[in-house]
Amino acid sequence: MPWAAAAFIGASTALAGPAAALPVLHAGCAASEYENSDGACVHRPEQSATAPDGATARCKDGTYSFSQHRRGTCSGHRGVAEWL
């Protein structure tokens, strides 16, 4: 009955499902930073009346982004309103 063993293994694997992808925290990033796709720590978007030093874009929700790449900039902030 090798088919029974294969069916059991297949069923147990299907029930387990894929491992949930958890965000990886960079050990060297401060609480005010996040790890970008290059593994570098980048300042989190912030609210400000004027563009803070180092900001690269103003998001549509009024926050300023410090992204180092255009792709994904202001995601979760309704997109980019203006590149700086």
Residue pairs with C-beta under 8 A, 6 or more apart in sequence:
24 35
25 35
26 33
26 34
26 35
26 39
26 41
28 41
29 35
29 41
30 41
32 43
32 44
33 41
33 42
33 43
33 44
34 41
34 42
34 44
35 41
35 42
36 42
36 67
36 68
36 69
37 69
37 72
38 68
38 69
40 68
42 66
42 67
42 68
43 54
43 66
44 66
45 59
45 63
45 64
45 65
45 66
45 74
45 77
46 52
46 63
46 64
47 62
47 63
47 64
48 55
48 63
48 64
51 58
51 64
51 84
52 64
54 66
55 64
55 65
55 66
55 84
56 65
56 66
56 67
56 68
56 73
56 83
56 84
57 64
57 65
57 67
57 73
57 74
57 80
57 81
57 82
57 83
57 84
58 64
58 65
58 80
58 81
58 82
58 84
59 65
59 73
59 74
59 77
59 78
59 79
59 80
59 81
60 74
60 77
60 78
60 79
60 80
60 81
61 74
61 77
61 78
63 74
63 77
64 84
65 73
65 74
65 77
65 80
67 73
67 74
70 80
70 83
73 80
74 80
74 81
